[in-house]
């Protein structure tokens, strides 16, 4: 049943609807993604210049999916910080354990590629923290496990790109939201001052 519009209220001019600073706009999504992903690329490049980090892995594909959640859909339940950190922790631990078991049992790589993200997703659902980029992060670990040195038995991957990368991307989201909020407040203040000046001119 269609809701009837009040004829009186319908005649009252309503203020123009403005997007909330926390609702992603194309500009904010681009700026956040560019700073987040670009920063990871720069940090990875800088770490490769150090002897202690000859083969760092920070700019991975799953962070593009994470950028979509954080900067294009910041209100999405799956992108909550708790889901992000706990989901990555669980998924990477699953990936590390399965990779070690796969080496001991001589399991085919193709089986591990399918099994790792599948089990990571199941564990996240069981813990009620589903997070799509975390499953992708686990898949990437298994896909490139034999091409990159696994420091500390794979635990280094849990720290970076895992948790450290997530913390950096979340910090960028906070900065972008703060900037959008400040800009929004500035525009509102200027328009209020302009409207007040127009009213004084009319008097």
FIVEX-134213 format. One record per residue (C-alpha): x, y, z. Coordinates in pm, whole numbers, plus 32768, in hexadecimal, padded with zeros to 4 digits. Example, Ala and Ser with C-alpha at 12.3 -4.5 7.8 and 13.67 -1.06 7.14 Angstrom:
<gubas>
84CE7E3E830C/85577F9682CA/
</gubas>
This chain:
<gubas>
800080008000/8093814E7F94/80D1824A80A3/800683898077/80C684CE807B/804E85D9816D/7FD286FB8091/804587FB818F/81A1877081B9/81B887448043/819F88BD8017/82B98908810B/840C892B805F/84FA882780E3/867188598108/874987C07FFC/87BA86608052/893286518080/8A0685188093/8A8B84CB81EB/8C0584E78208/8C0583768262/8B5383138123/8C5982C1801F/8C6D83A27EF0/8D3283557DB3/8E3684587E15/8E6083D87F7A/8E6F826F7F01/8F7D82C47E05/904C83917EF9/9039828A800B/9089816A7F21/91A782227E7B/924882897FC4/920E81338063/928580587F46/938E814E7ED2/941B81618031/943C7FE88040/94F67FEA7EF5/95E580F77F70/9622804680BD/96617EFD8009/97577FA87F1E/980A804D8044/98247F078106/98C17E597FDC/99DE7F517FF7/9A327EC7814F/9B017D8F8176/9A277D08828D/98F07D0D81AF/996A7C868061/98167C077FF5/96FD7CC380A5/95967C81803D/94AC7DA1808A/93FD7E107F4B/93287CDB7F10/91E47CB67E52/91067C807F82/91487DE47FF3/90997E647EBB/8F657DAC7F37/8FA17E3C8092/8FB97F997FFD/8E667F667F59/8DCA7F1480AA/8E7880268171/8E618144807A/8D3680F17F9C/8C53804A809D/8CCB80C181F3/8B80806D829A/8B7C7F05821E/8B6B7E0C8341/8C727D2D82A1/8D6A7E4E82A7/8D5D7E8D841E/8EB77E9F84C1/8E697D73859D/8E137CA0846D/8F437D2083B4/90497CD884BF/8FB57B988549/8F5C7B1783EF/90BE7B4C8370/91507AAE84A7/907C79748486/90A77955830F/9220797B8312/924678878434/9176778C836E/925277C8823D/939577978302/931C765683AA/929675BF8267/93D5761481AD/94A7756082B3/93BD743582B2/93C374338138/953D74208139/953A73008231/942B723F8178/94AA729C801D/935473237FB9/933473AE7E58/934875277E3C/91FE753A7D80/914974957EA3/91E475877F9C/918476B27EC5/9017764D7EDC/902075C9803F/90CE76F280E3/8FD3780A8099/8EAE771B80C0/8F1476B7821F/8F6C78208272/8E0D788C820C/8D70777582DA/8E3A77D9840D/8DDC794783E5/8C6C78EF83C3/8C85781484F8/8D1D793785B9/8C1F7A2A851F/8D2A7B088487/8D0C7AD2830C/8DF47BB8824D/8E297B7C80D6/8F887C1580B7/90037B3281D0/8FAC79FA8109/905B7A907FDB/918D7AD580B5/91967966811B/917B78FB7FAE/929D79E07F4E/9373794F8063/934877F07FDD/936978597E72/94BB79017EAC/953B78397FD5/9645778D7F05/96B378CC7E55/96F179A47F86/97C4796080B7/96E7790881E0/978C79BA8303/97447933845E/9691780B83C6/958A78E88325/954379B9845B/95E27AE683AF/94C87AD582AD/93CD7AF083C8/94707C358438/94B87CC382DF/93FC7CD98201/92ED7C5182E8/92B47D1C8423/93A17E3D83DD/930E7E6F8282/91AF7E708314/92107F6F841D/92A680538315/9174803E8233/90908085835B/916281B483BC/913E823B825A/8FC6820D8273/8FC082D783B6/908883F08315/8FA983F981E1/8E6E83FE82B7/8EFD85108394/8F5385DF8262/8DF985AB81CB/8D5886048317/8E2687438337/8DD787AA81D1/8C6787658206/8C62883B8342/8D198955828D/8C228955816C/8AFA8951825B/8B8C8A77831D/8BC88B4681E3/8A6A8B078162/89D48B6282B2/8A9A8CA882B3/8A2C8CF18150/88C18CAE81A7/88DB8D8E82DA/896E8EA38207/88568E858108/87538EA0821D/87F68FD982A6/87F790768149/868490318129/864590E48274/
</gubas>
